[in-house]
């Protein structure tokens, strides 16, 4: 089958947009067993602008013992126990907690002892692991850098690997 693909080119200096069409032959789809596995470098750093879900597997011992695996959405985090933390993005990779956890986490744990969580940040480190910083201060943290493990005001950091 032949498909027409539109290729968009943006000329930054001229500020114009041009379109070109090309005919391509689509090869047969590989069998699922032969499909290549995407690496962390193939995935976007964070892609939760709509209701896209990022499934994350607990990698650090504290993530395994407190949160378990999580699902990160643009408006909430769902934990292994079914608990939900409502959030809204206030800066790139920085989220304000809009509603506290509706139940306890693994083994009755909480994210940060008795302290209420005010902000969370989610970013990837250079190895492609996801770092979830829990902030209890009522001051919005700066957007974390990829080489930054702890941000100011962090009570706990949980480490995850992406599974989808």
NORHUBEL-V665910 format. One record per residue. N is the residue number from 1. RES is the residue in one letter. PHI is phi in radians with two decimals (none if undefined). OMEGA is omega in whole degrees, -180 to 180 (* if undefined). Layout:
n={N;N}
res={RES;RES}
phi={PHI;PHI}
omega={OMEGA;OMEGA}
//
This chain:
n={1;2;3;4;5;6;7;8;9;10;11;12;13;14;15;16;17;18;19;20;21;22;23;24;25;26;27;28;29;30;31;32;33;34;35;36;37;38;39;40;41;42;43;44;45;46;47;48;49;50;51;52;53;54;55;56;57;58;59;60;61;62;63;64;65;66;67;68;69;70;71;72;73;74;75;76;77;78;79;80;81;82;83;84;85;86;87;88;89;90;91;92;93;94;95;96;97;98;99;100;101;102;103;104;105;106;107;108;109;110;111;112;113;114;115;116;117;118;119;120;121;122;123;124;125;126;127;128;129;130;131;132;133;134;135;136;137;138;139;140;141;142;143;144;145;146;147;148;149;150;151;152;153;154;155;156;157;158;159;160;161;162;163;164}
res={X;X;X;X;X;X;X;X;X;X;X;X;X;X;X;X;X;X;X;X;X;X;X;X;X;X;X;X;X;X;X;X;X;X;X;X;X;X;X;X;X;X;X;X;X;X;X;X;X;X;X;X;X;X;X;X;X;X;X;X;X;X;X;X;X;X;X;X;X;X;X;X;X;X;X;X;X;X;X;X;X;X;X;X;X;X;X;X;X;X;X;X;X;X;X;X;X;X;X;X;X;X;X;X;X;X;X;X;X;X;X;X;X;X;X;X;X;X;X;X;X;X;X;X;X;X;X;X;X;X;X;X;X;X;X;X;X;X;X;X;X;X;X;X;X;X;X;X;X;X;X;X;X;X;X;X;X;X;X;X;X;X;X;X}
phi={none;-1.84;-2.19;-1.71;-1.96;-1.65;-1.97;-1.75;-2.16;-1.91;-1.60;-1.06;-1.25;-1.42;1.25;-2.02;-2.15;-2.09;-2.15;-2.37;-1.92;-2.45;-1.65;-2.30;-1.72;-1.44;-1.25;-1.07;-1.16;-1.23;-1.17;-0.98;-1.17;-1.60;-1.13;-1.22;-1.53;-1.24;-1.74;-1.01;-1.20;-1.40;-1.72;-1.15;-1.01;-2.50;-2.41;-2.18;-1.07;-1.81;-1.65;-1.09;-1.89;-1.90;-1.53;-2.18;-1.63;-1.07;-1.96;-1.46;-1.09;-1.22;-1.14;-1.13;-1.49;-1.96;-1.79;1.20;-1.19;-2.27;-2.13;-1.85;-1.99;-1.19;-2.11;-2.92;-2.08;-1.89;-1.73;-0.99;-1.42;1.66;-1.11;-2.20;-2.08;-1.44;-2.45;-2.52;-1.28;-2.03;-2.83;-0.95;1.19;-2.11;-2.23;-1.58;-1.36;-1.80;-2.67;-1.15;-0.92;-1.61;-2.89;-1.26;-1.72;-0.94;0.97;1.37;-1.27;-2.13;-1.18;-2.62;1.08;-1.59;-1.35;-1.34;-1.41;-1.74;-2.41;-2.33;-2.16;-2.35;-2.60;-1.77;-1.61;-1.02;-1.50;1.57;-1.42;-1.65;-1.93;-1.85;-1.61;-1.83;-2.02;-1.80;-1.28;-1.54;-1.97;-1.08;-1.30;-1.28;-1.07;-1.23;-1.50;-1.01;-1.57;-1.72;-1.52;-1.82;-1.92;-0.99;1.46;-1.26;-1.67;-2.69;-2.21;-2.02;-1.98;-2.37;-2.08;-1.31;-1.99;-2.21}
omega={178;179;176;-180;177;180;-179;179;179;176;-173;-177;-179;179;-179;-179;179;180;175;179;180;176;179;176;180;178;178;-180;178;177;-179;-180;-178;-178;180;178;179;176;179;-179;-180;-175;175;-180;177;180;-178;-176;176;180;175;-180;173;178;-177;178;179;-180;-179;-179;179;176;179;-175;-176;-173;-169;177;-179;171;-176;177;179;-176;-179;170;176;-176;-176;-179;-175;178;-180;175;-179;-176;169;-178;180;177;179;177;179;-175;176;176;-179;176;-178;179;180;174;-178;179;-178;178;178;-179;171;-178;-173;-180;-180;-178;176;179;-180;-179;167;171;176;178;179;175;-178;180;179;176;180;-180;178;178;178;-175;-179;177;-179;178;-177;178;175;175;-177;174;-180;-178;-176;179;179;173;-180;177;-178;176;-179;174;178;-174;-175;171;-179;-180;178;*}
//
